[in-house]
């Protein structure tokens, strides 16, 4: 799907979220990336093969600030 240089990370790469947005729908809470991954505003993901990635927001930010 990616036709620009440098190539976007693949959907299986750990850095898959770094791919370019090709269709953004912030009013609906999701965006389609160049590598065919759908990312949601809660940080969950839907991979092209149908697998899901659970939301992975940092939840201990306050603890890190106080440390």
C-alpha positions, 0 to 999 in steps of 0.5 A: 500500500505504501508508495512513498519514500521512505517506506512505512513500517509494515503492519507486523512491525513494532513501530507500525503506528509510525505509518502515514495516515491515509484516511483520518476520521477524528470525528469517529475516533479512527484513522487508516494508516498507509500499512492498512492498520486502523488505529483508534483514539483509545490507542487500540488497533485493528490489523489488516489480518483481523487481529486486534491490539488492545488499547495501550495508553500509559496509565502510570503517568502521574506516578512517573511525574512524582518519582 
